[in-house]
Structure formats: structure tokens, C-alpha cells
Amino acid sequence: MYKNACVASAGRAVLEMMQYDWEPLSHGELDQRLDQAVEEILEAELMSKVQAQSSPVLLQVSRAEDPVLSLQVQPQDLAHSQLVFHLSDTIAISPDSDHELQRQSAEKAEENPAVQHIMDLLKNANTSYNRSRLAGRARLSLSHTVLLSLTLLSKRRSYRSVSTSFRLEKGNIHRIFFSFCDRVNALEEQQIRWPDGQEMTDNLLPFSSLLGMHDLEERGLPKVLGVLGHTRIPIRLPIGKQDVEKDELDLKHLTKEVHPDSWLNLELVCDGQGRFIHCRISRGSEQERAGDLSRRIKNNPCMVPPGCCLAASSGYPLTEQILTPYSAGRGPRENLFNRMLESHLCRLDQAVEDLKTRFQRLKYLDMGNYERAKAVVLTACILHNVFLDMGDSVRGQPGRGLREQEQEGERDEAGLKWRDAIAQQLYSALDMESI
């Protein structure tokens, strides 16, 4: 059983490598090359016959976007008219209609505002992946590339299904899609960026918006710069990576226990509009919560200046810049603080639901390669911001995904004092309001 499972895993890995590195000619290229070959053969045969009989035949070959052979014969050479007409009819059977459909489809794709906007962004992208493409391989117009890739991201359709719709080989679809992801990933720093200056000031949110007392911020309560949290993206785990100590592999047992690397951790910070300002993708087995982000903030205090904070769920470190909720079962003061914080945490929950609703392929990435899966997830996050900037929003169903319940993370002394002070300020203000 173990050997069979390993052989299946190895075969799947080899197939993915072949799909990634081998790209067959498209239907259009095959048709075009066949047409050219037939033209050359028939033209050579016709010329040999004409030269043998010394008949005054005028041969004209006209090529437009696709090769079409047109022959004209002088009236006095009626003896050979049947041959010419037969040749003309034969060559007339060309992929003109197919190319015309592709041309019309490309024009419609370019008329789509989303496709056009993404095309404009990608035209300046210059990546090693595109430079390494082999000359002579089938290529797709940029508009079709964007449309094809958005189709794969937004729907859980197989490469085979999309290859039928776009009339391309499955291996070609695979290569084009990851070329698109590579080019979009090059836009990460441009599209997922930490705000600063006036942009930061404009996006700050009042911490106590639920109480309706805006003067609390004047009393020293912080404003919320963003919401920190994470979600999981399930991926296919190569069976060879399972921890197997026995001689035989119990497949039924593996289906019941979730391996930590069968998903990706997607750590995000979103602003008040649901736009991602931080994105980090890691393996499911990596349990560190916002370690890199905490160190960045510590080394660059201007990222979260005084009077500002990040709202985070349980499990994240409690610091002066990152506020997390109290554990359950505390007093009314702590519960009030948790309610105020929860009103902000819901923003990230909604942003994640919007992301997964628009890009349904994130529900399950059927790929065992970590780097490729990471590229697809990052592409979706970048395009999430691109669509929001365009004013194109998709509303996911709130509460569909349950937030993972975790124990409190690391807490430093300054963070504990800061959280207690905010909780006391809120509770005192509520008591004064009720009098």
C-alpha cells in the first residue's frame, strides 16, 4: 500500500513538472503550420505541371492574417481551370473562422473594464518567467491571458474544461496561468503596501465607534489603523510528505487526521475599506503569529505611530501597537473592551469572505507544490485590492467561516498596561453616560 501511494505521488509530481516545462502548440498554430505545409506542396505540384505544359498561368498567393491561397487563371487556359478551382477550394478550407472568433473574443475581452485595467498594470511588469519562455511556443494575447486566468481564479474549473473553452492544450493553460500569476506577483509592493502620511491619517478608525462617543479619542483612546488576522487555504498535500513510520500506509487513517501542511496560512492586515495592507503566506506547519510583522513594527515605529494600534484576534502578541482581546470569563470591563475590539475584527472576517467569494479557487488549491500554491494565493490578494480600487466589490456571506479560537498569545508588560488602561477608559465613559 505504501509503495503504491508513493508511486502515485511520484507520478503526479512528474506530471506537474511536464505540464510546467512542456508547452504544446495551440490549435491555431497547428492549423496554421498545416496550412503552410499544404500550400507549399500544392503550389510546388501546380508549378511543375504549369512548367511542363508551358501554359500561361498567373499564380498569385495572397496572405492576410491567416494564409489563404488564391489562384487566378487566364481565360485562354480553360484546360487547366478545373485543376485550379479544385486547388482553390481545397486551400479555402482554412481556420479563418476560428481565428475570427478568437479575434472577436479578444476584442470583447479588451472591452471589459476589469480586463483592461489589469492589462494596463501588467504591461509594465517584467519578470524572469516571461523572459524564459521558449521561442516558437504557442502564445496568447494579453487580453485572453487575463480573461483565462480570471476564469480559473474565480471558478473552480479544471484546466481541461478551460482548455476546451479557450481552444488551447491543457499544458498550455497550465503555463499561461502561472505566467499570469508570476506577473501579478511582481505588483505586490505596488498593490499591497503599508499606508503612510496622509493616506494613513485618512484611513484611521475610531476605536469606540459602537458607543457613539467620538470624544473618547480625545481622552487618549487609540485609533485603529488596521485589523490583523489569518485564514487557512487548503491545498493538496503530496502523500510522500506524510510522516509514515510503519511499513504500510493507512490511507483511511490519513483522511481522518489533517496534516499541518495540507493548508497555507494566509496572514493579513486590512484597513477600514477591506483593502489588504499586509500579506504573508506560510506553510500550515508554521505556527508563529505575526512574528515578522511585530519585528518590523518594532524596528520601524512609524508604521504604527503613537495614538494608533492594530486590532488582532486571540493568539497574536499583545503589545503597545497590537491589541488583542481578553480571555473569556472576565469581568464587565474586559467584556466591554472585547465588544469594541470585535467590531473591528469583523472587518477582516468580511474581507476574507469577500476574497474567497470572488476567487473561489481558494476554497481548495488542487496542487501539491508550495511555491505555486503560494503564487496563486498572492495573486488573489493583489487582485482583491485591484478590484476594490476600481470600485468593483463582491460581498461574501458574513459568518460563513468561523474564526479559529486560540489561547492568548505572547504579552509584554507595556501591552498589558495599555490594554487595561483602554478598558478602564471605556468602562468609565459608559458609566458616566448611564448616569
Salt bridges, closest charged atoms under 4 A:
GLU16 OE2 - ARG236 NH2 2.48
GLU23 OE2 - ARG133 NH2 3.35
GLU23 OE1 - ARG175 NE 3.03
GLU39 OE1 - ARG63 NH2 2.69
ASP66 OD1 - HIS99 NE2 3.38
ASP77 OD1 - HIS80 NE2 3.64
ASP98 OD1 - ARG167 NH1 2.33
GLU100 OE2 - ARG103 NH2 2.20
GLU107 OE2 - ARG103 NH1 2.45
GLU199 OE2 - ARG193 NH2 3.68
ASP215 OD2 - ARG219 NH2 3.07
GLU257 OE2 - HIS253 NE2 3.16
GLU267 OE2 - HIS278 NE2 2.92
GLU286 OE1 - ARG280 NH2 3.62
GLU288 OE2 - ARG295 NH1 3.41
ASP292 OD2 - ARG280 NE 2.99
ASP292 OD1 - ARG295 NH2 2.61
GLU334 OE2 - ARG333 NH2 3.13
GLU342 OE2 - ARG403 NH2 2.95
ASP349 OD2 - ARG403 NH2 2.42
GLU353 OE1 - ARG400 NH2 2.95
ASP366 OD1 - ARG236 NH1 3.10
ASP389 OD2 - ARG275 NH2 2.91
ASP392 OD1 - ARG358 NH2 3.75
GLU404 OE1 - HIS230 NE2 3.33
GLU404 OE2 - ARG232 NH2 3.59
GLU406 OE2 - ARG289 NH2 3.16
GLU408 OE2 - ARG411 NH1 3.55
GLU408 OE1 - ARG419 NH1 3.08
